[in-house]
Amino acid sequence: MTDVPGRGGWSDGLRLAVGTLTVIPSGPVEVSPASARAAMLLAPAATLPLAVAAGGAPATPSLGVPPSIAALLVLVVLAVGSRALHLDGLADTVDALGGGWTRERALTILRSGDVGPMGVVALVLVLLLQAAALTELAGAGWRAAAPVAAAVALSRVACALACRAGTEPAPGSRMAAAFVGTVPPTLAALPLAAGAVALGAAGLLLTTPVRALVVAVVAGAGVAVVVGVLRALAARRLGGVGGDAIGASVELALAAVLVTLATGWR
């Protein structure tokens, strides 16, 4: 049981996750392997206020707000609430993976901070995909509030999966050095299972129990596959997973969950 953080590790990890993944101030926290591990495992819990706020937007069509506007409100809440950290990671990661002919070139692109054409296209396409799925869900009105909140929380499980033990941190990334490789695979599976169960329970507001179960299983598997593929690409092209790749995995996981939910709710 030495892999499980102690009491102090969990409390410090929660504060570390809140301060890292949201705009909510949490005060200074000492980063240790235990607190870093706990932070990645508690990422869904740390972002729960953000998920609840985002989940409120799909209910606004019941008040006369068009579903497309409600969908954009969700994306605004998530972007502002996370300081657009994950979106920045998505753009930088795609630029590095797509524009670097060699590992050195890819790492140079990753560290430059500039957003190239591939990064812009990735941002546009992923946001459009998320917006389209959210627009479909917003058609259900208030019944979509809990499922969307659960989808946001499930997408943050990507943090633990991306930092699974056996994963090398990307060279030169301070965030990766602190977080990547700290989460045992067995522990990483726990928030994934819990998130899928929460999504399935929330999905009962939209559809039948059987379909809600299928959606939950497919969404959970989709998150695992998306993060696994991105982790493998980053390891091969960049030498490891960096902070930007963690952020990219969150955005791609969110798109996968929302599309699955929007496809299966009717």
C-alpha positions in Angstrom: 0.0 0.0 0.0 3.0 2.3 -0.2 1.7 3.6 -3.5 -1.4 5.1 -1.8 -0.9 8.7 -0.5 -1.3 9.3 3.2 -3.7 11.7 4.8 -1.4 14.7 4.2 -0.8 13.6 0.6 -4.5 13.5 -0.2 -5.2 17.0 1.2 -2.1 18.5 -0.3 -2.9 16.7 -3.6 -6.4 18.2 -3.7 -5.1 21.7 -3.2 -2.4 21.1 -5.8 -5.0 19.8 -8.3 -7.3 22.8 -7.6 -4.5 25.3 -8.0 -3.1 23.6 -11.1 -6.2 22.7 -13.0 -8.6 25.6 -12.2 -8.6 29.4 -11.5 -9.6 28.7 -7.9 -6.8 29.9 -5.6 -5.5 27.1 -3.3 -2.4 28.6 -1.7 1.1 27.3 -1.8 1.6 23.5 -1.7 4.7 21.5 -1.4 5.0 19.2 -4.5 6.1 15.7 -3.5 5.6 12.4 -5.3 2.7 11.7 -2.9 0.9 15.0 -3.4 1.5 14.9 -7.2 0.1 11.4 -7.3 -2.9 12.4 -5.3 -3.4 15.6 -7.4 -3.7 13.6 -10.6 -6.1 11.0 -9.0 -8.2 13.8 -7.6 -8.3 15.9 -10.7 -12.1 15.1 -11.3 -12.9 16.1 -7.7 -10.8 19.2 -7.9 -12.6 20.4 -11.0 -16.1 19.5 -9.7 -17.1 23.2 -9.2 -16.1 23.9 -12.8 -18.0 20.8 -14.0 -21.1 21.9 -12.1 -20.9 25.4 -13.5 -20.5 24.1 -17.0 -23.4 21.6 -16.5 -25.7 24.5 -15.7 -25.4 26.0 -19.2 -27.3 23.1 -21.0 -30.3 23.8 -18.8 -30.6 27.4 -20.1 -32.6 26.4 -23.3 -35.5 25.7 -20.9 -35.3 29.5 -20.2 -35.4 30.4 -23.9 -31.6 30.4 -24.7 -30.9 28.7 -28.0 -29.1 25.3 -27.7 -26.1 26.6 -29.7 -25.6 29.5 -27.4 -25.9 27.2 -24.4 -23.2 25.0 -25.9 -20.9 27.9 -26.3 -21.5 29.0 -22.7 -20.2 25.6 -21.6 -17.0 26.0 -23.5 -16.6 29.6 -22.2 -17.0 28.3 -18.6 -14.4 25.6 -19.2 -11.9 27.8 -20.9 -12.1 30.5 -18.3 -12.3 28.1 -15.4 -9.1 26.3 -16.5 -7.2 29.4 -17.7 -7.4 27.7 -21.2 -4.5 25.6 -19.9 -5.7 22.4 -21.7 -6.5 24.2 -24.9 -3.0 25.6 -25.0 -1.6 22.2 -24.4 -3.6 20.8 -27.2 -2.4 23.4 -29.7 1.3 23.0 -28.6 1.2 19.2 -28.6 -0.3 19.0 -32.1 2.2 21.5 -33.5 5.0 19.5 -32.0 3.8 16.1 -33.1 2.9 17.3 -36.6 5.7 19.7 -37.3 8.8 18.1 -35.9 10.7 15.9 -38.3 13.1 15.0 -35.5 12.7 14.7 -31.7 14.9 17.8 -31.2 12.8 19.8 -33.7 9.6 18.7 -32.1 10.8 19.7 -28.6 11.9 23.1 -29.9 8.4 23.7 -31.3 6.8 22.5 -28.1 8.9 24.9 -26.0 8.5 27.9 -28.3 5.0 28.8 -27.1 3.9 29.9 -30.5 0.8 28.4 -32.0 1.2 27.2 -35.6 -1.3 26.3 -38.3 -1.7 22.7 -37.2 -2.3 23.8 -33.6 -5.0 26.3 -34.7 -6.7 23.7 -36.9 -6.7 21.2 -34.0 -8.2 23.8 -31.6 -10.9 24.7 -34.1 -11.9 21.1 -34.9 -11.9 19.9 -31.4 -13.9 22.9 -30.1 -16.4 22.5 -33.0 -16.7 18.8 -32.2 -17.4 19.6 -28.5 -19.8 22.4 -29.4 -21.8 20.2 -31.8 -22.1 17.5 -29.2 -23.1 20.1 -26.5 -25.7 21.6 -28.9 -27.3 18.2 -29.3 -27.3 17.6 -25.6 -28.7 21.1 -24.8 -31.8 20.1 -26.8 -32.7 18.0 -23.7 -32.8 21.1 -21.5 -32.4 20.7 -17.8 -32.0 16.9 -18.1 -28.6 17.4 -19.8 -27.2 19.4 -16.8 -26.0 16.4 -14.7 -24.7 14.4 -17.7 -22.6 17.3 -19.0 -21.2 17.9 -15.6 -20.4 14.2 -15.3 -18.8 14.3 -18.8 -16.5 17.1 -17.7 -15.5 15.3 -14.6 -14.8 12.1 -16.5 -12.6 13.9 -19.0 -10.3 15.0 -16.1 -9.5 11.3 -15.4 -7.2 11.8 -18.4 -4.7 13.4 -16.0 -4.2 10.2 -14.0 -4.1 8.0 -17.1 -1.5 10.3 -18.8 0.7 10.2 -15.7 0.5 6.4 -15.2 3.6 4.7 -13.8 5.9 3.5 -16.6 5.4 6.7 -18.5 8.5 8.8 -19.0 8.3 12.6 -18.5 9.1 14.7 -21.5 12.6 16.2 -21.4 12.8 19.7 -20.0 9.2 19.8 -18.7 9.1 20.8 -15.0 5.4 19.8 -14.7 6.0 16.5 -16.3 9.0 15.8 -14.0 6.7 16.4 -11.0 3.6 14.5 -12.1 4.3 12.0 -14.9 4.9 8.4 -13.8 3.5 8.9 -10.3 0.2 7.0 -10.7 0.2 3.2 -10.4 -2.0 1.7 -13.2 -4.3 0.0 -10.6 -5.0 3.4 -8.9 -5.4 5.1 -12.3 -8.3 2.7 -13.1 -10.3 3.8 -10.0 -11.2 7.3 -11.0 -11.9 6.0 -14.6 -14.4 3.5 -13.2 -15.9 6.0 -10.8 -16.3 8.6 -13.6 -18.0 6.1 -15.9 -20.4 5.1 -13.1 -21.2 8.7 -12.5 -21.8 9.3 -16.2 -24.1 6.2 -16.4 -26.1 7.4 -13.4 -26.5 10.9 -14.8 -27.4 9.4 -18.2 -30.5 8.0 -16.7 -31.9 11.5 -17.0 -31.6 11.3 -20.8 -32.2 7.7 -21.8 -33.0 4.1 -20.8 -30.9 2.2 -18.2 -29.4 -0.1 -20.9 -28.4 2.7 -23.2 -27.0 4.7 -20.3 -24.9 1.7 -19.3 -23.6 1.3 -22.9 -22.8 5.0 -23.1 -20.9 4.9 -19.8 -18.8 1.9 -20.9 -18.1 3.3 -24.3 -17.2 6.7 -22.9 -14.9 5.3 -20.3 -13.2 3.1 -22.9 -12.9 6.1 -25.2 -11.1 8.1 -22.6 -8.7 5.3 -22.0 -8.0 4.8 -25.7 -7.6 8.5 -26.5 -5.1 9.0 -23.6 -3.3 5.8 -24.4 -2.8 6.7 -28.1 -1.6 10.3 -27.2 0.7 8.9 -24.5 2.3 6.5 -27.0 2.7 9.2 -29.6 4.3 11.6 -27.1 6.7 8.9 -25.9 7.8 8.1 -29.4 8.0 11.6 -30.9 8.9 13.7 -27.8 10.6 11.2 -25.6 7.9 11.3 -23.0 4.7 13.0 -21.8 4.8 16.7 -20.9 2.4 19.1 -19.3 1.1 20.1 -22.7 0.3 16.5 -23.5 -1.6 16.1 -20.3 -3.7 19.2 -21.2 -4.2 17.8 -24.8 -5.4 14.5 -23.3 -8.1 16.3 -21.3 -9.5 18.2 -24.3 -9.5 15.1 -26.5 -11.1 13.0 -23.7 -13.8 15.6 -23.3 -14.6 15.5 -27.0 -14.8 11.7 -26.9 -17.1 11.7 -23.9 -19.4 14.4 -25.2 -19.7 12.8 -28.7 -20.5 9.4 -27.1 -23.1 11.0 -24.8 -24.7 13.1 -27.6 -24.8 10.0 -29.9 -26.3 7.7 -27.4 -28.8 9.8 -25.5 -31.8 9.6 -27.9 
